[in-house]
Amino acid sequence: MNVFVRIIIKAITYFIYILPRKVQLLLGRILGVLWFDIVRIRRNVVLQNLRLAYPALTEQERVFIGRKSVIGLCHTLVEFCVIVHFKGRDFNKYFISGDLSKLQSEYQKGKGVLLLSLHTGNGDLATLGLTKLGYKVNLISKHFKSKWLNDLWFGIRGEQGTKFIHFEKSTFEILRALKRGEVVIFVLDQFMGPPVGARTHFFGVETGTAKGLAVFAQKSGAPVVPVYNFRREDGRIVILADPKIPFEESGERDDNIKYMTQKYTGQLEQIIRKSPDQWMWVHRRWKKFND
């Protein structure tokens, strides 16, 4: 990345980083309302997704949830500037303690842990929080087509201790990370078609979900622990872990993979139902799954 561009980015992000927390949250809210109510980018996608998932709600209720969801995305955008300059003393400003005992008990065994996660709260900030709590974190992620954007996005977060595994070249690196006793995060709430996706149902509607987590759970024997985050009313992030999900083998390999992928998808649905306004409804989750 051009040195001058990097200096400009550092300056802008630092200005937002030093703003009072209430001002940061206000900025995110203003951007969210501008996006959802004025510019209306993908507003129809958000509302159509909510109609599929919550057919019993009124349109007014869906608009309320959709607006809060987009505001949450804009909080995440503002908080990217925080990640750039985050220091240990900032932890209590942005996080509140959550129950991670289910993760900790598996992590302490030193055999690696597979994390089932999704886009609620602020996943990037939560990943940073896990690293600051002492977990060695690997996140599977696709890369952008633009090199300078990759350098910016992954470089800044990598400076805070998160390691990234390329989606396209992940097998060997995932197994190595597990062998080192680290955690590997699978974000499983986005659409994925064949051949790497399995036909699943999400909120009762057919879609496709990536099979990778189930494949590696079977291959490695590592435990799968659901880990997610929510944003509290004061803006702080709480990171939570649910009990591990045992891998069930009751048939052919492919059938087991599909069964477990559906089970993981159902777990994500349960998490979203706890606070639907915090999920990323702007994503086209229910594309047609063509074998």
FILUMDO-834365 format. One record per residue (C-alpha): x, y, z; residue in three letters. Coordinates in steps of 0.02 Angstrom, whole numbers, plus 50000, padded with zeros to 5 digits. Each point is the difference from the previous one (the first is absolute). Layout:
N
XYZALA...
END
This chain:
291
500005000050000MET500585017649960ASN500855007850153VAL499035016249981PHE498344990649995VAL500484990250156ARG500415016250092ILE498325007549952ILE499074984450057ILE500944999850165LYS499585018350029ALA498144998049963ILE499824984250102THR500945007550146TYR498845015050001PHE498494988350015ILE500914989250128TYR500255014650120ILE498195005849989LEU498974997250158PRO499104983349995ARG498295008449995LYS500535009949847VAL500634984349912GLN498324991650031LEU499065015449942LEU501035000349840LEU499574981849967GLY498165003350029ARG499995015149882ILE500854989849864LEU498774985750026GLY498465010949985VAL500755008549848LEU500324982949920TRP498324992050043PHE498775014549992ASP500785012549879ILE501144991249875VAL499094983450028ARG501414988749937ILE499364982050005ARG498535005250109ARG498884988749896ASN501204985350027VAL499945002850188VAL498115000750006LEU499764985349882GLN501164989450107ASN499005004850154LEU498384995449912ARG500704982649967LEU500674997550177ALA498615008750097TYR498394999049897PRO498925003450153ALA500755017150035LEU499225016149939THR500935010149869GLU500305013550131GLN500844987350114GLU501094994049856ARG500525017849959VAL500485002650182PHE501084984350003ILE500755003949829GLY500485017750050ARG500854994150161LYS500924986649901SER500705012849877VAL500455011950141ILE500974985550076GLY500974997949837LEU500435018450004CYS500594998550180HIS501144986249936THR500685011849865LEU500375013450129VAL500804987250115GLU501194994349864PHE500875016550035CYS500114994650182VAL500804983349954ILE501395009449909VAL500575008350161HIS499314988350134PHE501054998250158LYS499814988750149GLY499365014150110ARG498515001949881ASP499314982750040PHE498725005050131ASN499435014649893LYS499464988549859TYR499664983350085PHE499014993150144ILE500404982850072SER498994985649930GLY499944981450038ASP501404991649903LEU500194985250118SER499414987549867LYS501375006249882LEU501335001250134GLN499754982150059SER500284993449823GLU501435012049962TYR500964994850155GLN500114982249934LYS501255006449871GLY499294990149854LYS499235014649905GLY498215006149988VAL498865003549852LEU498895015150030LEU498285001249921LEU499605018449979SER498965012849904LEU499765018649963HIS499205006850158THR500595014950103GLY501745003949935ASN500934984349950GLY501635008849961ASP500035008650170LEU499524983750086ALA501424990949912THR501175013450065LEU499254997650172GLY500374981349996LEU501835003449956THR500145012550144LYS499284986850117LEU501444988649953GLY499254988849866TYR501044996449845LYS498745003849863VAL499944995149817ASN498605006749891LEU499554992249832ILE499655013949877SER499885003549814LYS501155013049927HIS499525015349900PHE500505001849818LYS500905016250041SER501744997750074LYS500025016950090TRP498324996050081LEU500674983150057ASN501555008550071ASP498915012450095LEU498644988250062TRP501054985050049PHE501585009650043GLY499185011150130ILE499084985850085ARG501524988949989GLY501015012950096GLU498824996850147GLN500414981450005GLY498674991849891THR500664987649872LYS499084997449837PHE499794984349896ILE499595001849816HIS498324992049960PHE500684993049837GLU501554991950078LYS499394995750173SER500154981250029THR501834998650050PHE500005016250101GLU498444995250097ILE500724983250050LEU501655008350048ARG499115012850110ALA499024986250088LEU501604990150027LYS500745015450084ARG498515000250119GLY499255015949928GLU498225004949954VAL499365001249822VAL498445010549967ILE498734994449870PHE498735013649960VAL498564989549935LEU498525011749978ASP500275004949818GLN499324991449845PHE501104987049920MET499494990049847GLY500684983549933PRO501224991849999PRO500655007350165VAL498265003450068GLY498654988150063ALA498135002049979ARG499335005950168THR498505008850076HIS500215016350093PHE498475007450087PHE499034986449910GLY500525005949827VAL501144990249883GLU501745007149970THR501824994349989GLY501314999650138THR501874996649992ALA500474982150045LYS501775004250056GLY499705000050187LEU499194982849997ALA501394993349889VAL501375005750118PHE499054994650155ALA499934982549928GLN501785000249933LYS500865007150154SER498884994550143GLY500165017650073ALA498515006250101PRO498795012649922VAL499535013950120VAL498735013649953PRO500775017150040VAL499105016249961TYR499795017850061ASN498645012750033PHE500075018750022ARG499295006550164ARG499005016050015GLU501555009650055ASP500904994549841GLY501154987450083ARG500234982749926ILE499684984250100VAL500774983849933ILE499104983850043LEU500294981449975ALA498714986149996ASP500334981550038PRO500974990549868LYS499034990949864ILE500544981749988PRO500264992949826PHE498704986649964GLU500364985749881GLU498494989549953SER500204996749814GLY501095002949848GLU501345013650009ARG499095012249886ASP498384997650096ASP500895003550164ASN500765015949929ILE498315006249939LYS499164995550165TYR501295009350105MET499985015149884THR498125001150028GLN500274998150187LYS501265014350002TYR498805010549896THR498614996750125GLY501155005550141GLN500345016549911LEU498135002649979GLU499764997950187GLN501345013150034ILE499225012549879ILE498274997650078ARG500715006150166LYS500305017349924SER499465000749816PRO500395018649983ASP501864996150020GLN500174988249852TRP500575005149825MET498344999649907TRP500765009749855VAL500824983949934HIS499074990349865ARG499924984250106ARG498604991049910TRP500664998349822LYS499394985249899LYS501024984350033PHE500334991149835ASN500804982850006ASP
END
